[in-house]
Amino acid sequence: MSGWFGIRGIGSLFSLLFVLQAGLDGSAAQTLVSLTLWAVAMSLVFHGLTARSLLQGDGARLAA
């Protein structure tokens, strides 16, 4: 799970679950769940789109 979501994604999900367990409910809870899941999803997409090119750039720079 850590490899898929990363430490920041797991931290976001943990914090979300902590707040929901503490008793947040209603529209505030729905908004928070939606925002958290969208942020984690966008982070995954952004990471997926940029990781390869960033790693290739680092490899070329380290070989020089």
LODRENNU-639004 format. One record per residue: residue number from 1; residue in one letter; y, x, z negated of N, C-alpha, C, CB in turn. Coordinates in steps of 0.1 Angstrom, whole numbers, always signed. Glycine has a CB too. Layout:
! LODRENNU-639004
rec resi:NUM	resn:A	nv:Y	nu:X	nw:Z	cav:Y	cau:X	caw:Z	cv:Y	cu:X	cw:Z	cbv:Y	cbu:X	cbw:Z
...
***
This chain:
! LODRENNU-639004
rec resi:1	resn:M	nv:-12	nu:+8	nw:+0	cav:+0	cau:+0	caw:+0	cv:+13	cu:+9	cw:+0	cbv:+0	cbu:-9	cbw:-12
rec resi:2	resn:S	nv:+12	nu:+20	nw:-7	cav:+23	cau:+29	caw:-7	cv:+26	cu:+35	cw:+6	cbv:+21	cbu:+40	cbw:-18
rec resi:3	resn:G	nv:+15	nu:+38	nw:+14	cav:+17	cau:+43	caw:+27	cv:+23	cu:+33	cw:+37	cbv:+4	cbu:+48	cbw:+32
rec resi:4	resn:W	nv:+20	nu:+21	nw:+35	cav:+25	cau:+10	caw:+44	cv:+40	cu:+7	cw:+40	cbv:+16	cbu:-2	cbw:+44
rec resi:5	resn:F	nv:+42	nu:+3	nw:+28	cav:+56	cau:-2	caw:+24	cv:+65	cu:+10	cw:+20	cbv:+54	cbu:-11	cbw:+12
rec resi:6	resn:G	nv:+60	nu:+21	nw:+16	cav:+68	cau:+32	caw:+11	cv:+72	cu:+29	cw:-3	cbv:+80	cbu:+34	cbw:+20
rec resi:7	resn:I	nv:+77	nu:+39	nw:-10	cav:+81	cau:+37	caw:-24	cv:+93	cu:+27	cw:-26	cbv:+85	cbu:+51	cbw:-30
rec resi:8	resn:R	nv:+102	nu:+27	nw:-16	cav:+113	cau:+18	caw:-18	cv:+109	cu:+3	cw:-16	cbv:+124	cbu:+21	cbw:-7
rec resi:9	resn:G	nv:+100	nu:+1	nw:-6	cav:+94	cau:-12	caw:-4	cv:+86	cu:-18	cw:-16	cbv:+86	cbu:-13	cbw:+8
rec resi:10	resn:I	nv:+78	nu:-9	nw:-22	cav:+70	cau:-13	caw:-33	cv:+80	cu:-16	cw:-45	cbv:+60	cbu:-2	cbw:-37
rec resi:11	resn:G	nv:+90	nu:-7	nw:-47	cav:+100	cau:-10	caw:-57	cv:+107	cu:-23	cw:-55	cbv:+110	cbu:+1	cbw:-58
rec resi:12	resn:S	nv:+110	nu:-27	nw:-43	cav:+117	cau:-39	caw:-40	cv:+108	cu:-51	cw:-44	cbv:+121	cbu:-40	cbw:-26
rec resi:13	resn:L	nv:+95	nu:-50	nw:-40	cav:+85	cau:-61	caw:-43	cv:+83	cu:-62	cw:-58	cbv:+72	cbu:-58	cbw:-35
rec resi:14	resn:F	nv:+82	nu:-50	nw:-64	cav:+80	cau:-51	caw:-79	cv:+91	cu:-57	cw:-86	cbv:+77	cbu:-36	cbw:-84
rec resi:15	resn:S	nv:+103	nu:-53	nw:-82	cav:+115	cau:-59	caw:-88	cv:+116	cu:-74	cw:-86	cbv:+128	cbu:-53	cbw:-83
rec resi:16	resn:L	nv:+113	nu:-78	nw:-73	cav:+113	cau:-93	caw:-70	cv:+103	cu:-100	cw:-79	cbv:+109	cbu:-95	cbw:-55
rec resi:17	resn:L	nv:+91	nu:-95	nw:-80	cav:+81	cau:-102	caw:-88	cv:+85	cu:-102	cw:-103	cbv:+67	cbu:-95	cbw:-87
rec resi:18	resn:F	nv:+91	nu:-91	nw:-108	cav:+96	cau:-91	caw:-122	cv:+106	cu:-102	cw:-124	cbv:+102	cbu:-77	cbw:-125
rec resi:19	resn:V	nv:+115	nu:-104	nw:-115	cav:+126	cau:-114	caw:-117	cv:+120	cu:-128	cw:-116	cbv:+137	cbu:-112	cbw:-106
rec resi:20	resn:L	nv:+110	nu:-130	nw:-107	cav:+104	cau:-143	caw:-106	cv:+96	cu:-146	cw:-118	cbv:+95	cbu:-143	cbw:-93
rec resi:21	resn:Q	nv:+89	nu:-136	nw:-123	cav:+81	cau:-138	caw:-135	cv:+90	cu:-141	cw:-148	cbv:+73	cbu:-125	cbw:-138
rec resi:22	resn:A	nv:+102	nu:-135	nw:-147	cav:+111	cau:-138	caw:-159	cv:+117	cu:-152	cw:-159	cbv:+123	cbu:-128	cbw:-158
rec resi:23	resn:G	nv:+115	nu:-159	nw:-148	cav:+119	cau:-173	caw:-148	cv:+129	cu:-178	cw:-138	cbv:+124	cbu:-176	cbw:-161
rec resi:24	resn:L	nv:+133	nu:-169	nw:-129	cav:+142	cau:-173	caw:-119	cv:+135	cu:-183	cw:-109	cbv:+148	cbu:-161	cbw:-110
rec resi:25	resn:D	nv:+142	nu:-195	nw:-107	cav:+135	cau:-204	caw:-98	cv:+146	cu:-212	cw:-90	cbv:+127	cbu:-214	cbw:-106
rec resi:26	resn:G	nv:+142	nu:-221	nw:-82	cav:+151	cau:-229	caw:-74	cv:+156	cu:-221	cw:-62	cbv:+163	cbu:-233	cbw:-83
rec resi:27	resn:S	nv:+168	nu:-225	nw:-58	cav:+173	cau:-219	caw:-45	cv:+177	cu:-205	cw:-46	cbv:+186	cbu:-227	cbw:-41
rec resi:28	resn:A	nv:+180	nu:-200	nw:-58	cav:+183	cau:-186	caw:-60	cv:+170	cu:-178	cw:-58	cbv:+189	cbu:-183	cbw:-75
rec resi:29	resn:A	nv:+159	nu:-183	nw:-63	cav:+146	cau:-176	caw:-61	cv:+143	cu:-175	cw:-46	cbv:+135	cbu:-182	cbw:-69
rec resi:30	resn:Q	nv:+144	nu:-186	nw:-40	cav:+141	cau:-187	caw:-25	cv:+150	cu:-177	cw:-17	cbv:+143	cbu:-201	cbw:-20
rec resi:31	resn:T	nv:+162	nu:-177	nw:-21	cav:+171	cau:-167	caw:-14	cv:+167	cu:-153	cw:-17	cbv:+186	cbu:-170	cbw:-18
rec resi:32	resn:L	nv:+164	nu:-150	nw:-29	cav:+161	cau:-136	caw:-33	cv:+147	cu:-132	cw:-26	cbv:+159	cbu:-135	cbw:-48
rec resi:33	resn:V	nv:+138	nu:-141	nw:-26	cav:+125	cau:-138	caw:-19	cv:+128	cu:-135	cw:-4	cbv:+115	cbu:-150	cbw:-21
rec resi:34	resn:S	nv:+135	nu:-144	nw:+2	cav:+138	cau:-142	caw:+16	cv:+145	cu:-129	cw:+19	cbv:+147	cbu:-154	cbw:+21
rec resi:35	resn:L	nv:+156	nu:-126	nw:+12	cav:+163	cau:-114	caw:+14	cv:+154	cu:-101	cw:+12	cbv:+175	cbu:-113	cbw:+4
rec resi:36	resn:T	nv:+146	nu:-102	nw:+1	cav:+138	cau:-90	caw:-1	cv:+127	cu:-88	cw:+10	cbv:+131	cbu:-92	cbw:-15
rec resi:37	resn:L	nv:+121	nu:-99	nw:+14	cav:+111	cau:-97	caw:+24	cv:+117	cu:-93	cw:+38	cbv:+103	cbu:-111	cbw:+26
rec resi:38	resn:W	nv:+129	nu:-99	nw:+41	cav:+135	cau:-94	caw:+53	cv:+139	cu:-80	cw:+52	cbv:+148	cbu:-103	cbw:+56
rec resi:39	resn:A	nv:+144	nu:-75	nw:+41	cav:+148	cau:-61	caw:+39	cv:+136	cu:-52	cw:+41	cbv:+155	cbu:-59	cbw:+26
rec resi:40	resn:V	nv:+125	nu:-55	nw:+35	cav:+113	cau:-47	caw:+36	cv:+108	cu:-47	cw:+50	cbv:+102	cbu:-52	cbw:+26
rec resi:41	resn:A	nv:+108	nu:-59	nw:+57	cav:+103	cau:-60	caw:+70	cv:+112	cu:-51	cw:+80	cbv:+103	cbu:-74	cbw:+75
rec resi:42	resn:M	nv:+125	nu:-52	nw:+78	cav:+134	cau:-45	caw:+87	cv:+133	cu:-30	cw:+84	cbv:+149	cbu:-49	cbw:+84
rec resi:43	resn:S	nv:+130	nu:-26	nw:+72	cav:+128	cau:-12	caw:+68	cv:+115	cu:-7	cw:+75	cbv:+127	cbu:-10	cbw:+53
rec resi:44	resn:L	nv:+105	nu:-15	nw:+75	cav:+93	cau:-11	caw:+82	cv:+95	cu:-9	cw:+97	cbv:+82	cbu:-21	cbw:+80
rec resi:45	resn:V	nv:+102	nu:-19	nw:+103	cav:+105	cau:-18	caw:+118	cv:+114	cu:-6	cw:+121	cbv:+112	cbu:-31	cbw:+122
rec resi:46	resn:F	nv:+124	nu:-4	nw:+113	cav:+133	cau:+8	caw:+116	cv:+126	cu:+21	cw:+114	cbv:+145	cbu:+7	cbw:+106
rec resi:47	resn:H	nv:+117	nu:+22	nw:+103	cav:+110	cau:+34	caw:+101	cv:+100	cu:+36	cw:+113	cbv:+102	cbu:+33	cbw:+88
rec resi:48	resn:G	nv:+94	nu:+25	nw:+117	cav:+84	cau:+27	caw:+128	cv:+91	cu:+31	cw:+141	cbv:+77	cbu:+13	cbw:+130
rec resi:49	resn:L	nv:+103	nu:+27	nw:+144	cav:+110	cau:+30	caw:+156	cv:+116	cu:+44	cw:+155	cbv:+121	cbu:+21	cbw:+158
rec resi:50	resn:T	nv:+118	nu:+50	nw:+144	cav:+125	cau:+62	caw:+143	cv:+117	cu:+74	cw:+138	cbv:+137	cbu:+61	cbw:+134
rec resi:51	resn:A	nv:+106	nu:+71	nw:+131	cav:+98	cau:+82	caw:+125	cv:+93	cu:+92	cw:+135	cbv:+86	cbu:+76	cbw:+117
rec resi:52	resn:R	nv:+88	nu:+88	nw:+146	cav:+82	cau:+97	caw:+155	cv:+92	cu:+107	cw:+161	cbv:+75	cbu:+89	cbw:+167
rec resi:53	resn:S	nv:+103	nu:+101	nw:+166	cav:+114	cau:+110	caw:+171	cv:+120	cu:+119	cw:+161	cbv:+125	cbu:+101	cbw:+178
rec resi:54	resn:L	nv:+121	nu:+115	nw:+149	cav:+126	cau:+124	caw:+138	cv:+116	cu:+135	cw:+135	cbv:+129	cbu:+116	cbw:+126
rec resi:55	resn:L	nv:+104	nu:+132	nw:+135	cav:+94	cau:+142	caw:+132	cv:+93	cu:+152	cw:+144	cbv:+80	cbu:+136	cbw:+130
rec resi:56	resn:Q	nv:+94	nu:+147	nw:+156	cav:+93	cau:+156	caw:+168	cv:+105	cu:+165	cw:+168	cbv:+93	cbu:+148	cbw:+181
rec resi:57	resn:G	nv:+117	nu:+160	nw:+164	cav:+129	cau:+168	caw:+163	cv:+128	cu:+179	cw:+152	cbv:+141	cbu:+160	cbw:+160
rec resi:58	resn:D	nv:+122	nu:+175	nw:+141	cav:+120	cau:+185	caw:+130	cv:+110	cu:+196	cw:+134	cbv:+115	cbu:+178	cbw:+118
rec resi:59	resn:G	nv:+99	nu:+192	nw:+142	cav:+89	cau:+202	caw:+146	cv:+95	cu:+212	cw:+156	cbv:+78	cbu:+195	cbw:+153
rec resi:60	resn:A	nv:+104	nu:+207	nw:+165	cav:+110	cau:+216	caw:+175	cv:+120	cu:+225	cw:+168	cbv:+117	cbu:+208	cbw:+186
rec resi:61	resn:R	nv:+127	nu:+220	nw:+158	cav:+137	cau:+228	caw:+151	cv:+130	cu:+239	cw:+142	cbv:+146	cbu:+219	cbw:+142
rec resi:62	resn:L	nv:+118	nu:+235	nw:+136	cav:+111	cau:+245	caw:+127	cv:+104	cu:+256	cw:+135	cbv:+101	cbu:+237	cbw:+119
rec resi:63	resn:A	nv:+100	nu:+252	nw:+148	cav:+93	cau:+262	caw:+156	cv:+103	cu:+272	cw:+162	cbv:+86	cbu:+255	cbw:+168
rec resi:64	resn:A	nv:+116	nu:+269	nw:+163	cav:+126	cau:+278	caw:+169	cv:+130	cu:+289	cw:+159	cbv:+138	cbu:+270	cbw:+173
***
